[in-house]
Amino acid sequence: MTASLAAPAHAQQRPQALGTFQEWTAATYMEGGRKVCYAFTRASKSEGAGSRQNVMLTVTHRPQGRDQVALRAGYSYARNADVSVSVGGTELDFYTAQDNAFAREGAKAVATFRGGASAVAKGQGPQGRGTATDTFSLSGFSAAYDAISKECPAGRR
């Protein structure tokens, strides 16, 4: 894990670390005067789709929505590309927008991550050619998720 905190590009201030939990990092930042909490990990293994950087799996709590699960692939997906993330025997569906894929059911993804050892994402490569496969460790996910949930509790505005 690197020391830098991977904040979304639209963050309005530097992220503040909540801690590193094995392979996951938890942090907060302010967006429009409101606190956003997120936890992320970088891919431990990436195959296909050429050389990619900053391939990450992130869970975010915002005042207007919790359990927002996103995958940053390091390339732009083809329009309407599908991505699946497998954890053990459970497959989670994601939809795509530019270089991100988002869980259709964030709460289900979080519950699945809590019980898993690794998550394997598979999707179409750039321009819809080939397949990209990324593996993420879930070691430390539960502790990182608990940290962001404590810092940004449900029901706050």
Contact map, one row per residue, 1 for C-alpha under 8 A:
1110000000000000000000100000000000000000110000000000000000000000000000000000000000000000000000000000000000000000000000000000000000000000000000000000000000000
1111100000000000000000000000000000000000000000000000000000000000000000000000000000000000000000000000000000000000000000000000000000000000000000000000000000000
1111100000000000000000000000000000000000000000000000000000000000000000000000000000000000000000000000000000000000000000000000000000000000000000000000000000000
0111110000000000000000000000000000000000000000000000000000000000000000000000000000000000000000000000000000000000000000000000000000000000000000000000000000000
0111111000000010100000001010000000000000000000000000000000000000000000000000000000000000000000000000000000000000000000000000000000000000000000000000000000000
0001111100000000000000000000000000000001000000000000000000000000000000000000000000000000000000000000000000000000000000000000000000000000000000000000000000000
0000111110100110000000000000100000000000000000000000000000000000000000000000000000000000000000000000000000000000000000000000000000000000000000000000000000000
0000011111100000000000000000000000000000000000000000000000000000000000000000000000000000000000000000000000000000000000000000000000000000000000000000000000000
0000001111100000000000000000000000000000000000000000000000000000000000000000000000000000000000000000000000000000000000000000000000000000000000000000000000000
0000000111110000000000000000001000000000000000000000000000000000000000000000000000000000000000000000000000000000000000000000000000000000000000000000000000000
0000001111111110000000000000111000000000000000000000000000000000000000000000000000000000000000000000000000000000000000000000000000000000000000000000000000000
0000000001111100000000000000111100000000000000000000000000000000000000000000000000000000000000000000000000000000000000000000000000000000000000000000000000000
0000000000111110000000000000111000000000000000000000000000000000000000000000000000000000000000000000000000000000000000000000000000000000000000000000000000000
0000001000111111000000000000100000000000000000000000000000000000000000000000000000000000000000000000000000000000000000000000000000000000000000000000000000000
0000101000101111100000000011110000000000000000000000000000000000000000000000000000000000000000000000000000000000000000000000000000000000000000000000000000000
0000000000000111110000000011100000000000000000000000000000000000000000000000000000000000000000000000000000000000000000000000000000000000000000000000000000000
0000100000000011111000001111000000000000000000000000000000000000000000000000000000000000000000000000000000000000000000000000000000000000000000000000000000000
0000000000000001111100001111000000000000000000000000000000000000000000000000000000000000000000000000000000000000000000000000000000000000000000000011000000000
0000000000000000111110001110000000000000000000000000000000000000000000000000000000000000000000000000000000000000000000000000000000000000000000010000000000000
0000000000000000011111111100000000000000000000000000000000000000000000000000000000000000000000000000000000000000000000000000000000000000000000010000000000000
0000000000000000001111111100000000000000000000000000000000000000000000000000000000000000000000000000000000000000000000000000000000000000001110110000000000000
0000000000000000000111111000000000000000000000000000000000000000000000000000000000000000000000000000000000000000000000000000000000000000001100000000000000000
1000000000000000000111111000000000000000100000000000000000000000000000000000000000000000000000000000000000000000000000000000000000000000111110000000000000000
0000000000000000000111111100000000000011100000000000000000000000000000000000000000000000000000000000000000000000000000000000000000000000011110010000000000000
0000100000000000111111111110000000000011100000000000000000000000000000000000000000000000000000000000000000000000000000000000000000000000000000010000000000000
0000000000000000111110011111000000001111000000000000000000000000000000000000000000000000000000000000000000000000000000000000000000000000000000011011000000000
0000100000000011111000001111100000001110000000000000000000000000000000000000000000000000000000000000000000000000000000000000000000000000000000000001000000000
0000000000000011110000000111110000111100000000000000000000000000000000000000000000000000000000000000000000000000000000000000000000000000000000000001000000000
0000001000111111000000000011111000111000000000000000000000000000000000000000000000000000000000000000000000000000000000000000000000000000000000000000000000000
0000000000111010000000000001111111110000000000000000000000000000000000000000000000000000000000000000000000000000000000000000000000000000000000000000000000000
0000000001111000000000000000111111110000000000000000000000000000000000000000000000000000000000000000000000000000000000000000000000000000000000000000000000000
0000000000010000000000000000011111000000000000000000000000000000000000000000000000000000000000000000000000000000000000000000000000000000000000000000000000000
0000000000000000000000000000011111100000000000000000000000000000000000000000000000000000000000000000000000000000000000000000000000000000000000000000000000000
0000000000000000000000000000011111110000000000000000000000000010000000000000000000000000000000000000000000000000000000000000000000000000000000000000000000001
0000000000000000000000000001111011111000000000000000000000000110000000000000000000000000000000000000000000000000000000000000000000000000000000000000000100000
0000000000000000000000000001111001111100000000000000000000011110000000000000000000000000000000000000000000000000000000000000000000000000000000000000000100000
0000000000000000000000000111100000111110000000000000000000011100000000000000000000000000000000000000000000000000000000000000000000000000000000000001101100000
0000000000000000000000000111000000011111000000000000000001111000000000000000000000000000000000000000000000000000000000000000000000000000000000000001000000000
0000000000000000000000011110000000001111100000000000000001110000000000000000000000000000000000000000000000000000000000000000000000000000000000011001000000000
0000010000000000000000011100000000000111110000000000000111100000000000000000000000000000000000000000000000000000000000000000000000000000000000000000000000000
1000000000000000000000111000000000000011111000000000000111000000000000000000000000000000000000000000000000000000000000000000000000000001100000000000000000000
1000000000000000000000000000000000000001111100000000011110000000000000000000000000000000000000000000000000000000000000000000000000000001000000000000000000000
0000000000000000000000000000000000000000111111000000001110000000000000000000000000000000000000000000000000000000000000000000000000000111100000000000000000000
0000000000000000000000000000000000000000011111000000000000000000000000000000000000000000000000000000000000000000000000000000000000000111100000000000000000000
0000000000000000000000000000000000000000001111100000000000000000000000000000000000000000000000000000000000000000000000000000000000000111000000000000000000000
0000000000000000000000000000000000000000001111110001000000000000000000000000000000000000000000000000000000000000000000000000000000011110000000000000000000000
0000000000000000000000000000000000000000000011111100000000000000000000000000000000000000000000000000000000000000000000000000000000011100000000000000000000000
0000000000000000000000000000000000000000000001111100000000000000000000000000000000000000000000000000000000000000000000000000100001111000000000000000000000000
0000000000000000000000000000000000000000000000111111000000000000000000000010000000000000000000000000000000000000000000000000110001110000000000000000000000000
0000000000000000000000000000000000000000000000111111000000000000000000000000000000000000000000000000000000000000000000000000000000000000000000000000000000000
0000000000000000000000000000000000000000000000001111100000000000000000000000000000000000000000000000000000000000000000000000000000000000000000000000000000000
0000000000000000000000000000000000000000000001001111111000000000000000001110000000000000000000000000000000000000000000000000000000000000000000000000000000000
0000000000000000000000000000000000000000000000000011111000000000000000000100000000000000000000000000000000000000000000000000000000000000000000000000000000000
0000000000000000000000000000000000000000010000000001111100000000000000011100000000000000000000000000000000000000000000000000000000000000000000000000000000000
0000000000000000000000000000000000000000011000000001111110000000000000111100000000000000000000000000000000000000000000000000000000000100000000000000000000000
0000000000000000000000000000000000000001111000000000011111000000000000111000000000000000000000000000000000000000000000000000000000000000000000000000000000000
0000000000000000000000000000000000000001111000000000001111100000000011110000000000000000000000000000000000000000000000000000000000000001000000000000000000000
0000000000000000000000000000000000000111100000000000000111110000000111100000000000000000000000000000000000000000000000000000000000000000000000000000000000000
0000000000000000000000000000000000000111000000000000000011111000001111000000000000000000000000000000000000000000000000000000000000000000000000001000000000000
0000000000000000000000000000000000011110000000000000000001111100011110000000000000000000000000000000000000000000000000000000000000000000000000000000000000000
0000000000000000000000000000000000011100000000000000000000111110111100000000000000000000000000000000000000000000000000000000000000000000000000000001100100000
0000000000000000000000000000000000111000000000000000000000011111110000000000000000000000000000000000000000000000000000000000000000000000000000000000000100000
0000000000000000000000000000000001110000000000000000000000001111110000000000000000000000000000000000000000000000000000000000000000000000000000000000000000111
0000000000000000000000000000000000000000000000000000000000000111110000000000000000000000000000000000000000000000000000000000000000000000000000000000000000001
0000000000000000000000000000000000000000000000000000000000001111111100000000000000000000000000000000000000000000000000000000000000000000000000000000000000000
0000000000000000000000000000000000000000000000000000000000011111111100000000000000000000000000000000000001000000000000000000000000000000000000000000000001000
0000000000000000000000000000000000000000000000000000000000111000111110000000000000000000000000000000000001100100000000000000000000000000000000000000000000000
0000000000000000000000000000000000000000000000000000000001111000111111000000000000000000000000000000011001000000000000000000000000000000000000000000000000000
0000000000000000000000000000000000000000000000000000000011110000001111100000000000000000000000000000011001001100000000000000000000000000000000000000000000000
0000000000000000000000000000000000000000000000000000000011100000000111110000000000000000000000000001111000000000000000000000000000000000000000000000000000000
0000000000000000000000000000000000000000000000000000001111000000000011111000000000000000000000000001110000000000000000000000000000000000000000000000000000000
0000000000000000000000000000000000000000000000000000011110000000000001111100000000000000000000000011100000000000000000000000000000000000000000000000000000000
0000000000000000000000000000000000000000000000000001011100000000000000111111000000000000000000000011100000000000000000000000000000000000000000000000000000000
0000000000000000000000000000000000000000000000000001111000000000000000011111000000000000000000000010000000000000000000000000000000000000000000000000000000000
0000000000000000000000000000000000000000000000001001000000000000000000001111100000000000000000000110000000000000000000000000110000000000000000000000000000000
0000000000000000000000000000000000000000000000000000000000000000000000001111110000000000000000001111000000000000000000000000011000000000000000000000000000000
0000000000000000000000000000000000000000000000000000000000000000000000000011111010000000000000011111000000000000000000000001111100000000000000000000000000000
0000000000000000000000000000000000000000000000000000000000000000000000000001111110000000000000000100000000000000000000000001111100000000000000000000000000000
0000000000000000000000000000000000000000000000000000000000000000000000000000111110000000000000011100000000000000000000000000000000000000000000000000000000000
0000000000000000000000000000000000000000000000000000000000000000000000000000011111000000000000111000000000000000000000000000000000000000000000000000000000000
0000000000000000000000000000000000000000000000000000000000000000000000000000111111100000000000110000000000000000000000000011000100000000000000000000000000000
0000000000000000000000000000000000000000000000000000000000000000000000000000000111110000000011110000000000000000000000000011000000000000000000000000000000000
0000000000000000000000000000000000000000000000000000000000000000000000000000000011111000000011110000100000000000000000001111000000000000000000000000000000000
0000000000000000000000000000000000000000000000000000000000000000000000000000000001111100001111000000000000000000000000001110000000000000000000000000000000000
0000000000000000000000000000000000000000000000000000000000000000000000000000000000111110001111000000000000000000000000111100000000000000000000000000000000000
0000000000000000000000000000000000000000000000000000000000000000000000000000000000011111111100000000000000000000000000111000000000000000000000000000000000000
0000000000000000000000000000000000000000000000000000000000000000000000000000000000001111111000000000000000000001100111110000000000000000000000000000000000000
0000000000000000000000000000000000000000000000000000000000000000000000000000000000000111110000000000000000000000000111100000000000000000000000000000000000000
0000000000000000000000000000000000000000000000000000000000000000000000000000000000000111111000000000000000000000000000000000000000000000000000000000000000000
0000000000000000000000000000000000000000000000000000000000000000000000000000000000000111111100000000000000000001000000000000000000000000000000000000000000000
0000000000000000000000000000000000000000000000000000000000000000000000000000000000011110111110000000000000000000000000000000000000000000000000000000000000000
0000000000000000000000000000000000000000000000000000000000000000000000000000000000011100011111000000001110001000000000000000000000000000000000000000000000000
0000000000000000000000000000000000000000000000000000000000000000000000000000000001111000001111100000001110000000000000000000000000000000000000000000000000000
0000000000000000000000000000000000000000000000000000000000000000000000000000000001111000000111110000111100000000000000000000000000000000000000000000000000000
0000000000000000000000000000000000000000000000000000000000000000000000000000000111100000000011111000111100000000000000000000000000000000000000000000000000000
0000000000000000000000000000000000000000000000000000000000000000000000000000101111100000000001111111110000000000000000000000000000000000000000000000000000000
0000000000000000000000000000000000000000000000000000000000000000000000000001101100000000000000111111100000000000000000000000000000000000000000000000000000000
0000000000000000000000000000000000000000000000000000000000000000000000000011111000000000000000011111000000000000000000000000000000000000000000000000000000000
0000000000000000000000000000000000000000000000000000000000000000000000011111100000000000000000011111100000000000000000000000000000000000000000000000000000000
0000000000000000000000000000000000000000000000000000000000000000000001111001100000000000000000011111110000000000000000000000000000000000000000000000000000000
0000000000000000000000000000000000000000000000000000000000000000000001111000000000100000000001111011111000000000000000000000000000000000000000000000000000000
0000000000000000000000000000000000000000000000000000000000000000000111100000000000000000000001110001111100000000000000000000000000000000000000000000000000000
0000000000000000000000000000000000000000000000000000000000000000000111000000000000000000000111100000111111001000000000000000000000000000000000000000000000000
0000000000000000000000000000000000000000000000000000000000000000000000000000000000000000000111100000011111000000000000000000000000000000000000000000000000000
0000000000000000000000000000000000000000000000000000000000000000000000000000000000000000000110000000001111111000000000000000000000000000000000000000000000000
0000000000000000000000000000000000000000000000000000000000000000011110000000000000000000000000000000001111111100000000000000000000000000000000000000000000000
0000000000000000000000000000000000000000000000000000000000000000001000000000000000000000000000000000000011111110000000000000000000000000000000000000000000000
0000000000000000000000000000000000000000000000000000000000000000000000000000000000000000000000000000000011111111000000000000000000000000000000000000000000000
0000000000000000000000000000000000000000000000000000000000000000000010000000000000000000000100000000001011111111100000000000000000000000000000000000000000000
0000000000000000000000000000000000000000000000000000000000000000001010000000000000000000000000000000000001111111110000000000000000000000000000000000000000000
0000000000000000000000000000000000000000000000000000000000000000000000000000000000000000000000000000000000111111111000000000000000000000000000000000000000000
0000000000000000000000000000000000000000000000000000000000000000000000000000000000000010010000000000000000011111111100000000000000000000000000000000000000000
0000000000000000000000000000000000000000000000000000000000000000000000000000000000000010000000000000000000001111111111100000000000000000010011000000000000000
0000000000000000000000000000000000000000000000000000000000000000000000000000000000000000000000000000000000000111111100000000000000000000010011000000000000000
0000000000000000000000000000000000000000000000000000000000000000000000000000000000000000000000000000000000000011111110000000000000000000000000000000000000000
0000000000000000000000000000000000000000000000000000000000000000000000000000000000000011000000000000000000000001111111100000000000000000010000000000000000000
0000000000000000000000000000000000000000000000000000000000000000000000000000000000000011000000000000000000000000101111100000000000000000111000000000000000000
0000000000000000000000000000000000000000000000000000000000000000000000000000000000000011000000000000000000000000100111110000000000000011111000000000000000000
0000000000000000000000000000000000000000000000000000000000000000000000000000000000001111000000000000000000000000100111111000000000000011110000000000000000000
0000000000000000000000000000000000000000000000000000000000000000000000000000000000001110000000000000000000000000000001111100000000001111000000000000000000000
0000000000000000000000000000000000000000000000000000000000000000000000000000000000111100000000000000000000000000000000111110000000011110000000000000000000000
0000000000000000000000000000000000000000000000000000000000000000000000000000000000111000000000000000000000000000000000011111000000111100000000000000000000000
0000000000000000000000000000000000000000000000000000000000000000000000000000000011110000000000000000000000000000000000001111100000111000000000000000000000000
0000000000000000000000000000000000000000000000000000000000000000000000000000110011100000000000000000000000000000000000000111111111110000000000000000000000000
0000000000000000000000000000000000000000000000011000000000000000000000000010110000000000000000000000000000000000000000000011111111110000000000000000000000000
0000000000000000000000000000000000000000000000001000000000000000000000000011110000000000000000000000000000000000000000000001111111000000000000000000000000000
0000000000000000000000000000000000000000000000000000000000000000000000000001110000000000000000000000000000000000000000000001111110000000000000000000000000000
0000000000000000000000000000000000000000000000000000000000000000000000000000110010000000000000000000000000000000000000000001111111000000000000000000000000000
0000000000000000000000000000000000000000000000000000000000000000000000000000000000000000000000000000000000000000000000000001111111100000000000000000000000000
0000000000000000000000000000000000000000000000011000000000000000000000000000000000000000000000000000000000000000000000000001110111110000000000000000000000000
0000000000000000000000000000000000000000000000011000000000000000000000000000000000000000000000000000000000000000000000000111100011111000000000000000000000000
0000000000000000000000000000000000000000000001111000000000000000000000000000000000000000000000000000000000000000000000001111100001111100000000000000000000000
0000000000000000000000000000000000000000000001110000000000000000000000000000000000000000000000000000000000000000000000011110000000111110000000000000000000000
0000000000000000000000000000000000000000001111100000001000000000000000000000000000000000000000000000000000000000000000011100000000011111000000000000000000000
0000000000000000000000000000000000000000001111000000000000000000000000000000000000000000000000000000000000000000000001111000000000001111100000000000000000000
0000000000000000000000000000000000000000111110000000000010000000000000000000000000000000000000000000000000000000000001110000000000000111110000000000000000000
0000000000000000000000100000000000000000101100000000000000000000000000000000000000000000000000000000000000000000000011100000000000000011111000000000000000000
0000000000000000000000110000000000000000000000000000000000000000000000000000000000000000000000000000000000000000110111100000000000000001111110000000000000000
0000000000000000000011110000000000000000000000000000000000000000000000000000000000000000000000000000000000000000000011000000000000000000111111000000000000000
0000000000000000000011110000000000000000000000000000000000000000000000000000000000000000000000000000000000000000000000000000000000000000011111110000000000000
0000000000000000000010110000000000000000000000000000000000000000000000000000000000000000000000000000000000000000110000000000000000000000011111111000000000000
0000000000000000000000000000000000000000000000000000000000000000000000000000000000000000000000000000000000000000110000000000000000000000001111111100000000000
0000000000000000000010000000000000000000000000000000000000000000000000000000000000000000000000000000000000000000000000000000000000000000000111111110000000000
0000000000000000001110011100000000000010000000000000000000000000000000000000000000000000000000000000000000000000000000000000000000000000000111111111000000000
0000000000000000000000000100000000000010000000000000000000100000000000000000000000000000000000000000000000000000000000000000000000000000000011111111100000000
0000000000000000000000000000000000000000000000000000000000000000000000000000000000000000000000000000000000000000000000000000000000000000000001111111110000000
0000000000000000010000000100000000000000000000000000000000000000000000000000000000000000000000000000000000000000000000000000000000000000000000111111111000000
0000000000000000010000000111000000001110000000000000000000001000000000000000000000000000000000000000000000000000000000000000000000000000000000011111111110000
0000000000000000000000000000000000001000000000000000000000001000000000000000000000000000000000000000000000000000000000000000000000000000000000001111111111000
0000000000000000000000000000000000000000000000000000000000000000000000000000000000000000000000000000000000000000000000000000000000000000000000000111111110000
0000000000000000000000000000000000001000000000000000000000000000000000000000000000000000000000000000000000000000000000000000000000000000000000000011111110000
0000000000000000000000000000000000111000000000000000000000001100000000000000000000000000000000000000000000000000000000000000000000000000000000000001111111010
0000000000000000000000000000000000000000000000000000000000000000000000000000000000000000000000000000000000000000000000000000000000000000000000000001111111110
0000000000000000000000000000000000000000000000000000000000000000010000000000000000000000000000000000000000000000000000000000000000000000000000000000100111110
0000000000000000000000000000000000000000000000000000000000000010000000000000000000000000000000000000000000000000000000000000000000000000000000000000000011111
0000000000000000000000000000000000000000000000000000000000000010000000000000000000000000000000000000000000000000000000000000000000000000000000000000000111111
0000000000000000000000000000000001000000000000000000000000000011000000000000000000000000000000000000000000000000000000000000000000000000000000000000000000111
